[in-house]
Amino acid sequence: MINGKELHEKAILIDATCPLATIEKYLQNYREGGATVIAATVGFGIPQIGTLQFTMHNLGQWFDRFRNNPDKLLLVTSVEDIYRAKRENKLGVIFHFQASLPFEDNINNIEIYYRLGVRVCQLCYNTKDLVGCGCAEDTDTGLTPFGEKVIAELNRLGAVVDCAHTGYRTTMEAIEASRAPVIISHGNARALCDTRRNLPEDIIKAIAKNGGVVGINGYPAFVANKARPTLDDYLNHIDYMAKLVGVEHICIGMDYYEYQAGVMDDDTAKMTYDFLISSGAWKPEEYPSPPWHYPEGIEMPEKLCNLTTGLLKRGYSKKDVEKILGLNIIRVFREVWK
């Protein structure tokens, strides 16, 4: 019998979506949970903060963290950096945009961000932007001419195109336009939890055919139709996608969040929720009111070892668990990053 704890310690674990990393003290929780690399949200899809000015300020804070914690943190811009983080017992950090708004309307800004370390870029965040349409738009008009240029530039530089939160038509056209694999950093199976934020079968198949991966999301409303989903509910999405497209196209995108239960008090979480609803970034049909309890057993990053144990109990081999935890998305990074 494979020991889950030993496998977890040896494996490379990459969490492909980590907005919780915005709060510095929770980086230690990722370290305690055995994360090798996290994709920290450094660019946002909400107009009030999805600006070049705010994003540059945010990146500056991150570089300050790296300066102050050289023995604990490592900026990841290459596959070798991932293995270096593992060897040196540091938490690797990939800069990840959760929308293309920080590019504003200037293609040249993409290279600026790339040179500062951004390696994964989500196209949309639920709503319509200059690139295309998010998944919450009633009418998806598809990838725009500007969006085609954005994808071409991301391909040229060697940054990963991410279609999480992106509409159906826009996603399909983005996959067609991209010369490199496209990922969905955090998205679940709509067949198991029926919400527009989750993925229909043909999107999952298109991502797999393209050579990409889908990160399984822990946000409770996208895991199961109940307030407190379980680890088993989360693992059901992995089982579904493994049967549909194979384990080679699955990764982890927990999406631990600054305002989830156990991190933020309910009143502050509700104020944030009301702002996101009023701004149009979220719709109540997809995003229920807080508190948001992540799946029991993996409620917080320090409990990620339970995910490895759960996969083994489901019958996944040591090799397949290692693929899901990190090797699958490393394969994509190796193909895309330059």
Secondary structure, 3 states (H helix, E strand, C coil): CCCHHHHHHHCCCEEEEEHHHHCHHHHHHHHHCCCCEEEEEEECCCCCCCCHHHHHHHHHHHHHHHHHCCCCEEECCCHHHHHHHHHCCCEEEEEEECCCHHHCCCCHHHHHHHHCCEEEEECCCCCCCCCCCECCCCCCCCCCHHHHHHHHHHHHHCCEEECCCECHHHHHHHHHHCCCCEEECCCCECCCCCCCCCECHHHHHHHHHCCCCEEECCCHHHHCCCCCCEHHHHHHHHHHHHHHHCHHHEEECCCCCCCCCCCCCHHHHHHHHHHHHHHCCCCCCCCCCCCCCCCECCCCHHHCHHHHHHHHHCCCCHHHHHHHHHHHHHHHHHHHCC
